[in-house]
Amino acid sequence: MKGMEKGAPGLVKLATDQAELTNLPRVGSDVNVAHPNVQINIASARDYSETGGGKITSLGKFGEGHVDVGDGCGLPTAMTIWTEETDEILEDYFYLLDMGIGWLNESLSTLFFNGLHFHGGSQPMYRRDRKDPTKIVTRVSEIHYNADLMMSGKDTLAFATLANKIVLPIGYDFRKPAT
């Protein structure tokens, strides 16, 4: 949320108002009004000679370019890289492929982006000349995102109103058993 404060003026207030309307769960912190969903990506580094066809095979479908069609359009996704920096692997990047933009995955950095853009990361690769071939390196990234079903006002209905004028909403996900 500290990073979102550096974004567009009024973004955090807008997210706060929407979170109160939709009774968004505050995951991890009471101030988290934007990212109720979390996923951890763990990508094992591969030997330099291996080819993966541009895919990070250990991440399954998330290891290739994709669009997160269920993400909300109004708030950004936040991705934090937890991997310790090491000289054992080549620099690796995260890409917004439809825009031709790439960011270096730096340790303890958080990148904000919209998952509705075609995006993906690069495979962590060991250097040919690495010093300790027995050292195993994995890239750990934590992705916080908002789901459209949880944030969308048009899909949220008033369930009840309390005496203190608080509206108890019921979202789409609670009305449709398939979700």
Buried (B, 14 or more C-beta within 10 A) or exposed (E): BEEBEEEEEEBBEBBBEBBEBBBBEEEEEEEBBBBBBEEEBEBBBBEEEEEBEEBBBBBEEBBBBEBBEBBBEBBBBBBBBBBEEBEBBBEBEBBBBEEEEBBEBEEEEBBBBBBBBEBBBBBBBBEEEBEEEEEEBBBEBBBBBBBBBBBBEEBBEEEEEEEEEEBEBBBBBEEEEEE
